[in-house]
Amino acid sequence: MKALILGSNGQLGNELVKNLLNCNVIACDREIVNLEENNSIEKAINKYQPEIIINAAAYTSVDLAESESDKAFQINAHGVKELARLAYRNNIFLIHYSTDYVFNGVGETPFTEETTPNPINTYGKSKLLGEKYIKESLCKFIIFRTSWVIGENGKNFAKSILDLATKNNSLKVVSDQQGVPTSPALICKVTNEVILSLLNIEPWKSGIYHLAPKGITTWYNIATHLIKLAERSELKLNIRASEIIPISSSEFPTSAKRPCNSLLNTQKLQNKITFALPDWKDDFNIVAQKIIQGFGYEKT
């Protein structure tokens, strides 16, 4: 089975290229398929004739999206619309990744797939429109909504925290936004189950599935947990985990509003997959150790 992976250089795309099973993988970075250029999508499909397209390409700069809304909507929505149109026309199964930011973050209950989305920032609005276009295209698809993706590759929250902790003498982290970090490895593992269902001619029903580990945490708790792991690994740090200061979102203003509740109800997914979704710490620890080991700073 031939699978076209878009966004192959990103933290999720890189994981998929390395660990996707039962597929002849064709890695497409932005030089091959650029969702800002519709012609590049059709050209790649005609050239490679895939049976599956896995779209890990996205505009993910949440704050910058507020001033680059046209670009965010082109990549996350209009480019995805063309991708879905071509998937339908060529009978290609489409796997696409979306975000918890399609919700407004109100309340403390995890959002289900049936909860009405109501994004509060441009990034979330662009991703929601991409979902809408996929559903309207009538192609065969799976959309996975994930939360707080942190992987070994690319820029992410964990790498930023380690960088700050090695350079600064103080560190403040938002403590009133709840959710869980999700590793690209977990997303890839679930994606492999979708592909296996296609090979067994028992494809999942087209729809949206929430994909995240179990549990609940905050950005502040993730940061302190990460620094504790770094301390045990004897990474040279300027501050200790106990010295990180929790602050509210209002004390750390950003261009884009963030939802206070990013929790996703994953029961629908759990009923489909053959393994138990892990606790967030178990999932995150594997990634965190790899990031710490590769950080490249002198050990104490």
VMD Tcl script that draws the C-alpha trace (Angstrom):
set ca {
  {0.00 0.00 0.00}
  {1.47 3.32 -1.11}
  {1.20 6.20 1.36}
  {1.98 9.84 0.60}
  {3.07 11.67 3.76}
  {2.76 15.44 3.56}
  {4.78 17.59 5.94}
  {7.43 14.91 6.22}
  {9.99 17.24 7.84}
  {7.78 18.26 10.76}
  {7.84 16.64 14.20}
  {4.83 14.43 13.35}
  {5.72 13.87 9.71}
  {9.25 12.79 10.64}
  {7.86 10.19 13.04}
  {5.43 8.86 10.44}
  {8.14 8.53 7.81}
  {10.30 6.51 10.21}
  {7.68 4.30 11.84}
  {4.69 3.91 9.54}
  {4.08 0.19 9.01}
  {2.75 -1.89 6.12}
  {3.24 0.92 3.61}
  {5.50 2.02 0.82}
  {6.14 5.48 2.25}
  {6.63 8.48 -0.02}
  {7.90 11.41 2.04}
  {6.77 14.79 0.75}
  {8.24 17.88 2.30}
  {7.21 21.41 1.39}
  {9.42 21.34 -1.69}
  {7.31 18.54 -3.17}
  {3.82 19.34 -1.87}
  {3.09 22.86 -0.70}
  {-0.49 23.39 0.46}
  {-0.15 27.02 -0.61}
  {0.18 25.80 -4.19}
  {-2.75 23.65 -5.31}
  {-0.94 22.52 -8.46}
  {1.74 20.81 -6.38}
  {-0.89 18.61 -4.71}
  {-2.33 17.33 -7.97}
  {1.14 16.92 -9.50}
  {2.28 14.68 -6.60}
  {-0.90 12.58 -6.70}
  {-0.58 12.05 -10.46}
  {3.10 11.15 -10.14}
  {2.96 8.78 -7.16}
  {-0.67 7.51 -7.36}
  {-0.99 6.79 -3.63}
  {-3.74 4.73 -2.02}
  {-3.43 6.75 1.20}
  {-2.58 10.39 1.84}
  {-1.47 11.24 5.37}
  {-1.54 14.99 5.88}
  {0.88 16.02 8.61}
  {1.44 19.40 6.96}
  {-0.04 22.42 8.72}
  {0.45 26.04 9.66}
  {1.07 25.71 13.41}
  {2.34 29.12 14.54}
  {-0.62 29.94 16.77}
  {0.37 33.51 17.60}
  {1.71 34.40 14.16}
  {-1.54 33.19 12.60}
  {-3.25 36.27 14.03}
  {-1.21 38.49 11.69}
  {-0.82 35.90 8.91}
  {-4.42 34.74 8.73}
  {-4.44 34.43 4.93}
  {-1.48 32.06 5.03}
  {-2.94 30.06 7.93}
  {-6.28 29.62 6.15}
  {-4.63 28.72 2.85}
  {-2.54 25.93 4.39}
  {-4.97 24.65 7.04}
  {-8.22 25.06 5.11}
  {-8.12 25.93 1.41}
  {-5.15 23.68 0.63}
  {-6.82 20.91 2.60}
  {-10.00 21.46 0.58}
  {-8.09 20.81 -2.64}
  {-6.40 17.80 -1.07}
  {-9.77 16.32 -0.07}
  {-11.27 17.05 -3.49}
  {-8.48 15.16 -5.20}
  {-8.69 12.33 -2.66}
  {-12.36 11.89 -3.51}
  {-11.77 12.09 -7.26}
  {-8.98 9.51 -7.14}
  {-10.53 7.24 -4.46}
  {-7.67 7.88 -2.02}
  {-8.10 7.39 1.73}
  {-7.20 10.59 3.60}
  {-5.81 10.74 7.14}
  {-5.66 14.26 8.53}
  {-4.62 15.75 11.88}
  {-6.50 18.55 13.62}
  {-6.39 20.16 17.04}
  {-8.05 20.72 20.40}
  {-7.98 24.43 19.51}
  {-11.21 24.00 17.53}
  {-12.92 24.28 20.94}
  {-13.34 27.40 23.07}
  {-11.92 25.84 26.24}
  {-14.92 26.68 28.42}
  {-15.64 24.33 31.33}
  {-13.62 21.48 32.81}
  {-15.20 18.50 31.02}
  {-13.22 16.82 28.21}
  {-14.64 17.66 24.80}
  {-16.19 14.82 22.77}
  {-16.35 14.50 19.00}
  {-19.99 15.59 19.22}
  {-19.23 18.83 21.09}
  {-19.92 21.85 18.88}
  {-16.58 23.51 18.05}
  {-16.15 27.22 18.73}
  {-12.52 28.28 18.24}
  {-11.24 31.45 19.87}
  {-8.18 32.09 17.70}
  {-7.30 32.19 14.00}
  {-5.33 28.95 14.11}
  {-8.30 27.06 15.54}
  {-10.68 28.64 13.03}
  {-8.46 27.65 10.11}
  {-8.16 24.06 11.32}
  {-11.92 23.81 11.85}
  {-12.59 25.02 8.32}
  {-10.18 22.37 7.04}
  {-12.21 19.73 8.88}
  {-15.41 21.08 7.31}
  {-13.98 20.93 3.81}
  {-12.86 17.31 4.28}
  {-16.31 16.24 5.44}
  {-18.00 18.07 2.56}
  {-15.69 16.49 -0.03}
  {-17.27 13.03 0.48}
  {-13.82 11.42 0.40}
  {-13.03 8.52 2.71}
  {-11.25 10.04 5.67}
  {-10.14 9.92 9.27}
  {-9.51 13.15 11.18}
  {-7.55 12.89 14.42}
  {-7.82 15.82 16.81}
  {-4.75 15.88 19.02}
  {-3.53 18.13 21.84}
  {-0.21 19.74 22.72}
  {2.01 17.69 20.39}
  {5.57 17.40 21.71}
  {8.09 15.28 19.84}
  {11.78 14.60 19.55}
  {12.09 16.62 16.33}
  {11.28 20.22 15.51}
  {10.49 23.14 17.78}
  {8.17 22.57 20.72}
  {7.35 23.53 24.31}
  {9.74 21.05 25.94}
  {12.74 22.25 23.97}
  {11.87 25.86 24.72}
  {11.64 25.15 28.45}
  {15.02 23.38 28.51}
  {16.59 26.23 26.56}
  {15.20 28.80 28.98}
  {16.25 26.76 32.02}
  {19.84 26.61 30.79}
  {20.08 30.31 29.98}
  {17.88 32.17 32.45}
  {17.88 32.50 36.22}
  {14.09 32.56 36.47}
  {11.24 30.89 34.63}
  {7.49 31.56 34.68}
  {5.01 29.12 33.11}
  {1.24 29.34 32.65}
  {-0.62 27.12 35.11}
  {-4.30 27.68 34.27}
  {-4.51 25.91 30.88}
  {-5.40 22.23 31.24}
  {-4.70 19.43 28.79}
  {-2.14 16.71 28.08}
  {0.92 16.50 25.82}
  {0.70 13.99 22.97}
  {3.75 12.35 21.41}
  {4.12 11.87 17.65}
  {4.95 8.23 18.47}
  {1.49 7.70 19.95}
  {-0.16 9.41 16.99}
  {1.85 7.20 14.63}
  {0.89 4.06 16.58}
  {-2.81 4.87 16.21}
  {-2.33 5.78 12.54}
  {-0.79 2.35 11.98}
  {-3.97 0.76 13.27}
  {-6.01 2.68 10.70}
  {-3.72 1.44 7.95}
  {-3.96 -2.13 9.22}
  {-7.75 -1.88 9.06}
  {-7.47 -0.87 5.40}
  {-5.21 -3.82 4.65}
  {-7.66 -6.16 6.37}
  {-10.49 -4.63 4.32}
  {-12.15 -3.50 7.53}
  {-11.66 0.27 7.24}
  {-12.69 2.56 10.04}
  {-15.84 4.52 9.33}
  {-15.05 8.01 8.10}
  {-15.16 10.49 10.93}
  {-13.38 12.44 13.65}
  {-11.53 10.78 16.53}
  {-9.91 12.44 19.54}
  {-6.35 11.21 20.09}
  {-4.49 12.02 23.32}
  {-3.07 10.20 26.35}
  {-5.02 9.77 29.57}
  {-4.88 12.18 32.48}
  {-4.86 15.89 33.05}
  {-2.04 18.38 33.54}
  {-0.99 21.97 32.82}
  {1.88 23.64 31.00}
  {3.38 24.49 34.41}
  {3.24 20.84 35.56}
  {4.77 19.66 32.30}
  {7.61 22.15 32.72}
  {8.36 21.14 36.31}
  {8.16 17.44 35.42}
  {10.56 17.98 32.50}
  {13.09 19.89 34.60}
  {13.00 17.16 37.27}
  {13.85 14.62 34.57}
  {16.65 16.90 33.34}
  {18.01 17.21 36.89}
  {18.15 13.41 37.23}
  {20.01 13.27 33.91}
  {22.52 15.75 35.31}
  {21.84 18.32 32.64}
  {23.43 21.64 33.50}
  {20.60 24.01 34.47}
  {20.39 27.52 35.89}
  {17.14 26.85 37.75}
  {15.58 23.90 39.51}
  {12.05 22.56 39.08}
  {11.05 23.96 42.47}
  {12.03 27.44 41.33}
  {9.66 27.60 38.35}
  {6.93 30.15 39.02}
  {3.30 29.37 38.07}
  {1.42 32.27 36.50}
  {-2.02 32.85 35.00}
  {-2.72 33.29 31.29}
  {-3.53 36.95 31.96}
  {0.01 37.43 33.28}
  {1.45 36.05 30.04}
  {-0.44 37.83 27.23}
  {-0.06 36.41 23.73}
  {-1.31 37.50 20.32}
  {-3.70 34.53 20.18}
  {-6.03 33.50 22.97}
  {-5.53 29.96 24.26}
  {-8.38 27.75 25.52}
  {-8.19 27.11 29.26}
  {-9.54 23.59 28.74}
  {-7.86 21.47 26.06}
  {-9.00 18.11 27.40}
  {-10.27 15.63 24.80}
  {-12.59 12.71 25.50}
  {-10.91 9.74 23.77}
  {-13.46 6.99 24.47}
  {-14.50 6.74 20.80}
  {-10.90 6.07 19.81}
  {-10.27 3.70 22.71}
  {-13.17 1.57 21.51}
  {-11.47 1.18 18.09}
  {-7.81 0.55 18.88}
  {-6.24 -2.68 20.17}
  {-4.16 -1.15 22.99}
  {-4.87 1.04 26.01}
  {-4.04 4.70 25.62}
  {-1.16 5.51 28.01}
  {-1.09 7.99 30.87}
  {0.39 11.29 29.72}
  {3.50 10.93 31.90}
  {4.33 7.51 30.46}
  {3.93 8.85 26.93}
  {5.77 12.10 27.61}
  {8.69 10.58 29.55}
  {9.95 8.69 26.50}
  {10.00 11.83 24.40}
  {11.41 13.98 27.20}
  {14.36 11.65 27.77}
  {15.23 11.73 24.07}
  {15.04 15.52 24.01}
  {17.20 15.78 27.13}
  {19.78 13.31 25.79}
  {20.05 15.19 22.53}
  {20.11 18.64 24.03}
  {23.87 18.88 23.69}
  {24.72 20.80 26.85}
  {27.66 19.94 29.08}
  {26.73 17.53 31.91}
  {27.53 18.59 35.47}
}
mol new
graphics top color blue
foreach p $ca { graphics top sphere $p radius 0.5 }
foreach p [lrange $ca 0 end-1] q [lrange $ca 1 end] { graphics top cylinder $p $q radius 0.2 }
display resetview
